[in-house]
């Protein structure tokens, strides 16, 4: 995917506070999520438009299956250290057979009289190509936002202001993997464009990549989302943590714990908290007064009991003694 748009100076990750959040901060890692876990089930779900004939659709599906099967078998062979021409020939044969079996199943299933579509073969080819396109994308996504003061983001993704927001700068090395989400339009991918992608056309490949990974419905536009694409799961962060912004309801103990956890970090981090702008719905960032925070925490409750020791009343002398 080509990235022709320059991201803002900082991008933000909204999070609730948890053991995982603290681990990501202390370890300087990020988590690339699989798109199947996203809130919107239509996110990363392209819709194929068959603008070519069935024979061409079969060739597309066959190539997608062969490429995927070959990659899976090659990885398995590498893991058990099988190499050589015989192994490669076996992988090629099995990949072709897998594609041929599926195409035969599609032709057979299309004869089912219960199908309520005009062209069942074309319908099934469409569906299987869509599925294979998604299986082709085995990367994870780290979602970021363009601002730290969005009320909806704080409510939806940061535990209703009890969490925090992490501000990252984007080093030059990470720039090719950061992409801006496009809102609105449709989820259509032309089969002819997929055909071009499989033939090595870079423009077609970028168009398919964008349709699969970088399009969302218009109501999500408030997120102003950018996506960092990378290997699935927890990974060392390619970004630079610059800021931690605490929500309006974030507990003082959480603020203290995060500040102390990062105080000896080689690259210093700035700390902010969200405040309201009086008489409006606007949120503002304000610097955390770390000295004030540290003056009250950590505390020992029993220490307050001793404050009044000197005020205890002396025992009066026995006035009745002779």
RANOR-V804986 format. One record per backbone hydrogen bond with DSSP energy under -0.5 kcal/mol. CO is the residue of the C=O (numbers start at 0). NH is the residue of the N-H. Records with the same first field share a line. If there is no record, write none. Layout:
BEGIN
CO: NH / NH
END
This chain:
BEGIN
1: 3
10: 167
11: 13 / 144
12: 165
14: 163
17: 21
18: 22
19: 23
20: 24
21: 25
22: 26
23: 27 / 28
27: 236
29: 31 / 234
30: 32
31: 232
32: 140
33: 36
34: 37
38: 40
39: 42
41: 44
45: 47
46: 188
47: 49
48: 50 / 190
52: 56
53: 57
54: 58
55: 59
56: 60
57: 61
58: 62
59: 63
60: 64
61: 65
62: 66
63: 67
64: 68
65: 69
66: 70
67: 71
68: 72
69: 73
70: 74
71: 75
72: 76
73: 77
74: 78
75: 79
76: 81
77: 80
80: 82
83: 87
84: 88
85: 89
86: 90
87: 91
88: 92
89: 93
90: 94
91: 95
92: 96
93: 97
94: 98
95: 99
96: 100
97: 101
98: 102
99: 103
100: 104
101: 105
102: 106
103: 107
104: 108
105: 109
107: 110
108: 111
111: 114
118: 122
119: 123
120: 124
121: 125
122: 126
123: 127
124: 128
125: 129
126: 130
127: 131
128: 132
129: 133
130: 134
131: 135
132: 136
133: 136
135: 137
139: 229
140: 32 / 142
141: 227
143: 225
144: 11
148: 150
149: 153
150: 154
151: 155
152: 156 / 157
153: 157 / 159 / 160
154: 159
157: 161 / 162
158: 161
160: 248 / 249
162: 246
163: 14
164: 166 / 244
165: 12 / 167
166: 241 / 242
167: 10
168: 170 / 239
170: 173 / 174
171: 174
173: 176
174: 177
176: 228
178: 226
180: 182
181: 215
186: 46
188: 48
189: 192 / 193
190: 194
191: 195
192: 196
193: 197
194: 198
195: 200
196: 199
199: 201
200: 204
201: 205
202: 206
203: 207
204: 208
205: 209
206: 210
207: 211
208: 212
209: 213
213: 181
214: 43
215: 183
216: 219
217: 220
218: 221
219: 222
220: 223
222: 145
223: 145
224: 180
225: 143
226: 178 / 228
227: 141
229: 139
232: 31
234: 29
238: 240
239: 168
241: 269
242: 166
243: 245 / 271
244: 164
245: 273
246: 249
250: 254
251: 255
252: 256
253: 257
254: 258
255: 259
256: 260
257: 261
258: 262
259: 262
261: 264
265: 267
269: 243
270: 287
271: 245
272: 285
274: 283
275: 277
276: 279
281: 276
283: 274
285: 272
287: 289
288: 292
289: 293
290: 294
291: 295
292: 295 / 296
298: 300
299: 302
300: 303
301: 304 / 305
302: 305
303: 306
304: 307
305: 308
307: 310
308: 311
313: 315
316: 318
317: 320
END
